[in-house]
């Protein structure tokens, strides 16, 4: 399981020009079953993604294709976590 932090860089002002492509990239990750959840880091600091499934190398390759990463709008940090405590409704995340 991974938490990906996408923190805005100095090029944050370029985000609106690439937002549609970034959203398409996010939706593809969800459709592929790799991204489980995506949302904003408040207040306006960037975004975060919960992901599962691929190898760290495959995940990095996917992140490198994010238009926000390509255009240096965000800096990506991937945290590899091993969940071992969850509420019952999220037990599948600890498997």
N, CA and C atoms as a LAMMPS dump frame, in Angstrom:
ITEM: TIMESTEP
0
ITEM: NUMBER OF ATOMS
285
ITEM: BOX BOUNDS ff ff ff
-5.0000000000000000e+02 5.0000000000000000e+02
-5.0000000000000000e+02 5.0000000000000000e+02
-5.0000000000000000e+02 5.0000000000000000e+02
ITEM: ATOMS id mol type element x y z
1 1 1 N 0.854 -1.165 0
2 1 2 C 0 0 0
3 1 3 C 0.899 1.226 0
4 2 1 N 0.445 2.24 -0.669
5 2 2 C 1.24 3.454 -0.811
6 2 3 C 0.384 4.7 -0.558
7 3 1 N 1.017 5.677 0.014
8 3 2 C 0.457 7.023 0.056
9 3 3 C 1.381 7.872 -0.8
10 4 1 N 0.811 8.533 -1.792
11 4 2 C 1.585 9.412 -2.676
12 4 3 C 1.202 10.841 -2.341
13 5 1 N 2.182 11.63 -1.983
14 5 2 C 1.971 13.055 -1.718
15 5 3 C 2.432 13.836 -2.943
16 6 1 N 1.579 14.665 -3.466
17 6 2 C 1.885 15.512 -4.622
18 6 3 C 1.86 16.96 -4.129
19 7 1 N 3.008 17.445 -3.723
20 7 2 C 3.087 18.793 -3.145
21 7 3 C 3.446 19.799 -4.228
22 8 1 N 2.698 20.905 -4.242
23 8 2 C 2.935 21.925 -5.259
24 8 3 C 4.362 22.459 -5.187
25 9 1 N 4.924 22.71 -6.367
26 9 2 C 6.237 23.329 -6.502
27 9 3 C 6.039 24.822 -6.782
28 10 1 N 7.115 25.485 -7.108
29 10 2 C 7.042 26.908 -7.448
30 10 3 C 6.223 27.148 -8.716
31 11 1 N 5.968 26.096 -9.483
32 11 2 C 5.211 26.216 -10.733
33 11 3 C 3.712 25.976 -10.545
34 12 1 N 3.203 26.116 -9.34
35 12 2 C 1.791 25.889 -9.043
36 12 3 C 0.874 26.664 -9.984
37 13 1 N 1.299 27.831 -10.423
38 13 2 C 0.45 28.667 -11.289
39 13 3 C 0.152 27.995 -12.63
40 14 1 N 0.92 26.967 -13.003
41 14 2 C 0.68 26.243 -14.26
42 14 3 C -0.414 25.181 -14.124
43 15 1 N -0.866 24.927 -12.904
44 15 2 C -1.829 23.847 -12.663
45 15 3 C -3.103 23.953 -13.501
46 16 1 N -3.743 25.108 -13.591
47 16 2 C -4.985 25.155 -14.377
48 16 3 C -4.816 24.696 -15.83
49 17 1 N -3.679 24.973 -16.436
50 17 2 C -3.459 24.59 -17.834
51 17 3 C -3.339 23.076 -18.014
52 18 1 N -3.035 22.35 -16.931
53 18 2 C -2.823 20.903 -17.027
54 18 3 C -3.817 20.104 -16.183
55 19 1 N -4.803 20.787 -15.61
56 19 2 C -5.748 20.127 -14.708
57 19 3 C -6.554 19.034 -15.396
58 20 1 N -7.041 19.262 -16.594
59 20 2 C -7.842 18.245 -17.287
60 20 3 C -7.016 16.978 -17.522
61 21 1 N -5.787 17.134 -17.964
62 21 2 C -4.921 15.981 -18.212
63 21 3 C -4.574 15.274 -16.898
64 22 1 N -4.361 16.03 -15.843
65 22 2 C -4.082 15.442 -14.522
66 22 3 C -5.282 14.628 -14.048
67 23 1 N -6.481 15.16 -14.219
68 23 2 C -7.693 14.431 -13.805
69 23 3 C -7.883 13.165 -14.629
70 24 1 N -7.571 13.21 -15.912
71 24 2 C -7.636 12.007 -16.75
72 24 3 C -6.648 10.955 -16.255
73 25 1 N -5.434 11.4 -15.903
74 25 2 C -4.42 10.501 -15.381
75 25 3 C -4.901 9.859 -14.069
76 26 1 N -5.489 10.663 -13.18
77 26 2 C -6.031 10.125 -11.933
78 26 3 C -7.12 9.094 -12.211
79 27 1 N -8.041 9.407 -13.12
80 27 2 C -9.142 8.492 -13.43
81 27 3 C -8.617 7.183 -14.003
82 28 1 N -7.571 7.248 -14.824
83 28 2 C -6.981 6.015 -15.365
84 28 3 C -6.432 5.157 -14.238
85 29 1 N -5.769 5.786 -13.265
86 29 2 C -5.258 5.037 -12.12
87 29 3 C -6.375 4.371 -11.333
88 30 1 N -7.506 5.061 -11.191
89 30 2 C -8.67 4.488 -10.508
90 30 3 C -9.261 3.364 -11.347
91 31 1 N -9.443 3.612 -12.65
92 31 2 C -10.006 2.589 -13.541
93 31 3 C -9.132 1.336 -13.577
94 32 1 N -7.811 1.504 -13.48
95 32 2 C -6.875 0.374 -13.496
96 32 3 C -6.831 -0.352 -12.153
97 33 1 N -7.488 0.196 -11.13
98 33 2 C -7.501 -0.434 -9.822
99 33 3 C -6.252 -0.183 -8.99
100 34 1 N -5.416 0.75 -9.421
101 34 2 C -4.184 1.075 -8.693
102 34 3 C -4.441 2.162 -7.663
103 35 1 N -5.176 3.2 -8.038
104 35 2 C -5.504 4.28 -7.115
105 35 3 C -6.83 3.956 -6.439
106 36 1 N -6.825 4.007 -5.13
107 36 2 C -8.022 3.706 -4.352
108 36 3 C -8.76 4.957 -3.938
109 37 1 N -8.043 6.066 -3.815
110 37 2 C -8.596 7.314 -3.331
111 37 3 C -7.651 8.425 -3.748
112 38 1 N -8.198 9.566 -4.099
113 38 2 C -7.384 10.738 -4.423
114 38 3 C -8.1 11.972 -3.917
115 39 1 N -7.337 12.936 -3.438
116 39 2 C -7.944 14.159 -2.948
117 39 3 C -6.911 15.243 -2.724
118 40 1 N -7.382 16.392 -2.299
119 40 2 C -6.529 17.556 -2.09
120 40 3 C -5.927 17.56 -0.696
121 41 1 N -4.713 18.097 -0.607
122 41 2 C -4.102 18.396 0.682
123 41 3 C -4.464 19.845 0.969
124 42 1 N -5.179 20.078 2.038
125 42 2 C -5.636 21.424 2.366
126 42 3 C -4.653 22.128 3.269
127 43 1 N -4.555 23.399 3.17
128 43 2 C -5.259 24.313 2.264
129 43 3 C -4.425 24.578 1.017
130 44 1 N -4.795 24.01 -0.085
131 44 2 C -4.156 24.282 -1.37
132 44 3 C -2.689 23.924 -1.451
133 45 1 N -2.294 22.822 -0.787
134 45 2 C -0.883 22.435 -0.758
135 45 3 C -0.519 21.388 -1.802
136 46 1 N -1.535 20.8 -2.442
137 46 2 C -1.275 19.756 -3.427
138 46 3 C -2.32 18.674 -3.318
139 47 1 N -1.896 17.427 -3.534
140 47 2 C -2.833 16.319 -3.494
141 47 3 C -2.221 15.096 -2.86
142 48 1 N -3.068 14.106 -2.593
143 48 2 C -2.632 12.839 -2.026
144 48 3 C -3.417 11.715 -2.681
145 49 1 N -2.757 10.583 -2.829
146 49 2 C -3.36 9.407 -3.451
147 49 3 C -3.073 8.202 -2.562
148 50 1 N -4.063 7.359 -2.366
149 50 2 C -3.884 6.066 -1.727
150 50 3 C -3.853 5.043 -2.857
151 51 1 N -2.805 4.246 -2.897
152 51 2 C -2.632 3.302 -4.004
153 51 3 C -2.266 1.924 -3.47
154 52 1 N -2.553 0.917 -4.276
155 52 2 C -2.211 -0.456 -3.923
156 52 3 C -1.949 -1.255 -5.191
157 53 1 N -1.16 -2.306 -5.037
158 53 2 C -1.026 -3.249 -6.136
159 53 3 C 0.32 -3.338 -6.808
160 54 1 N 0.769 -2.279 -7.457
161 54 2 C 1.96 -2.456 -8.293
162 54 3 C 3.243 -2.493 -7.462
163 55 1 N 4.306 -2.899 -8.124
164 55 2 C 5.631 -2.823 -7.501
165 55 3 C 6.007 -1.353 -7.332
166 56 1 N 6.951 -1.058 -6.452
167 56 2 C 7.386 0.333 -6.313
168 56 3 C 7.869 0.933 -7.64
169 57 1 N 8.529 0.129 -8.453
170 57 2 C 9.032 0.619 -9.746
171 57 3 C 7.891 0.931 -10.698
172 58 1 N 6.888 0.068 -10.733
173 58 2 C 5.729 0.303 -11.606
174 58 3 C 4.948 1.524 -11.139
175 59 1 N 4.829 1.694 -9.825
176 59 2 C 4.132 2.863 -9.303
177 59 3 C 4.899 4.133 -9.649
178 60 1 N 6.214 4.116 -9.502
179 60 2 C 7.02 5.291 -9.84
180 60 3 C 6.873 5.638 -11.317
181 61 1 N 6.857 4.626 -12.166
182 61 2 C 6.679 4.871 -13.606
183 61 3 C 5.326 5.519 -13.874
184 62 1 N 4.291 5.089 -13.165
185 62 2 C 2.951 5.677 -13.328
186 62 3 C 2.96 7.123 -12.846
187 63 1 N 3.56 7.376 -11.691
188 63 2 C 3.613 8.734 -11.143
189 63 3 C 4.373 9.654 -12.088
190 64 1 N 5.424 9.148 -12.681
191 64 2 C 6.229 9.954 -13.614
192 64 3 C 5.437 10.393 -14.841
193 65 1 N 4.291 9.758 -15.117
194 65 2 C 3.449 10.12 -16.257
195 65 3 C 2.395 11.171 -15.92
196 66 1 N 2.251 11.5 -14.636
197 66 2 C 1.286 12.528 -14.232
198 66 3 C 1.677 13.848 -14.887
199 67 1 N 0.783 14.478 -15.621
200 67 2 C 1.111 15.762 -16.244
201 67 3 C 1.612 16.808 -15.236
202 68 1 N 1.127 16.76 -14.013
203 68 2 C 1.625 17.694 -12.999
204 68 3 C 3.086 17.415 -12.656
205 69 1 N 3.484 16.156 -12.677
206 69 2 C 4.891 15.798 -12.432
207 69 3 C 5.728 16.163 -13.651
208 70 1 N 5.236 15.809 -14.829
209 70 2 C 5.965 16.094 -16.077
210 70 3 C 6.288 17.579 -16.199
211 71 1 N 5.341 18.442 -15.821
212 71 2 C 5.519 19.89 -15.968
213 71 3 C 6.009 20.56 -14.684
214 72 1 N 6.496 19.743 -13.738
215 72 2 C 7.082 20.239 -12.484
216 72 3 C 6.131 21.154 -11.719
217 73 1 N 4.854 20.785 -11.73
218 73 2 C 3.846 21.521 -10.964
219 73 3 C 3.802 20.977 -9.539
220 74 1 N 4.065 19.677 -9.415
221 74 2 C 4.148 19.036 -8.106
222 74 3 C 5.428 18.226 -8.015
223 75 1 N 5.848 18.007 -6.785
224 75 2 C 6.915 17.057 -6.462
225 75 3 C 6.227 15.875 -5.803
226 76 1 N 6.512 14.681 -6.285
227 76 2 C 5.855 13.485 -5.763
228 76 3 C 6.737 12.796 -4.726
229 77 1 N 6.103 12.383 -3.639
230 77 2 C 6.765 11.576 -2.614
231 77 3 C 5.916 10.336 -2.419
232 78 1 N 6.527 9.17 -2.529
233 78 2 C 5.817 7.9 -2.378
234 78 3 C 6.209 7.292 -1.039
235 79 1 N 5.199 7.042 -0.211
236 79 2 C 5.409 6.399 1.083
237 79 3 C 4.864 4.98 0.994
238 80 1 N 5.708 3.988 1.237
239 80 2 C 5.311 2.581 1.221
240 80 3 C 4.916 2.217 2.65
241 81 1 N 3.654 1.887 2.853
242 81 2 C 3.183 1.585 4.203
243 81 3 C 2.663 0.153 4.277
244 82 1 N 2.737 -0.416 5.463
245 82 2 C 2.223 -1.766 5.706
246 82 3 C 1.1 -1.657 6.724
247 83 1 N -0.15 -1.522 6.261
248 83 2 C -1.255 -1.379 7.2
249 83 3 C -1.438 -2.639 8.046
250 84 1 N -1.591 -2.448 9.348
251 84 2 C -1.864 -3.606 10.187
252 84 3 C -2.985 -3.365 11.188
253 85 1 N -3.559 -2.164 11.195
254 85 2 C -4.737 -1.871 12.022
255 85 3 C -5.706 -1.05 11.185
256 86 1 N -6.936 -1.524 11.099
257 86 2 C -7.961 -0.804 10.341
258 86 3 C -9.311 -0.935 11.039
259 87 1 N -10.227 -0.086 10.662
260 87 2 C -11.613 -0.292 11.059
261 87 3 C -12.138 -1.468 10.239
262 88 1 N -13.164 -2.146 10.708
263 88 2 C -13.652 -3.336 9.986
264 88 3 C -13.953 -3.087 8.494
265 89 1 N -14.5 -1.952 8.166
266 89 2 C -14.854 -1.679 6.773
267 89 3 C -13.668 -1.552 5.833
268 90 1 N -12.478 -1.363 6.396
269 90 2 C -11.276 -1.211 5.564
270 90 3 C -10.293 -2.366 5.765
271 91 1 N -10.748 -3.46 6.335
272 91 2 C -9.87 -4.593 6.621
273 91 3 C -9.157 -5.101 5.364
274 92 1 N -9.783 -4.981 4.207
275 92 2 C -9.152 -5.453 2.976
276 92 3 C -7.844 -4.708 2.698
277 93 1 N -7.65 -3.528 3.246
278 93 2 C -6.409 -2.784 3.022
279 93 3 C -5.223 -3.412 3.765
280 94 1 N -5.498 -4.154 4.816
281 94 2 C -4.429 -4.762 5.601
282 94 3 C -4.062 -6.16 5.109
283 95 1 N -4.749 -6.623 4.087
284 95 2 C -4.484 -7.977 3.577
285 95 3 C -3.231 -8.017 2.736
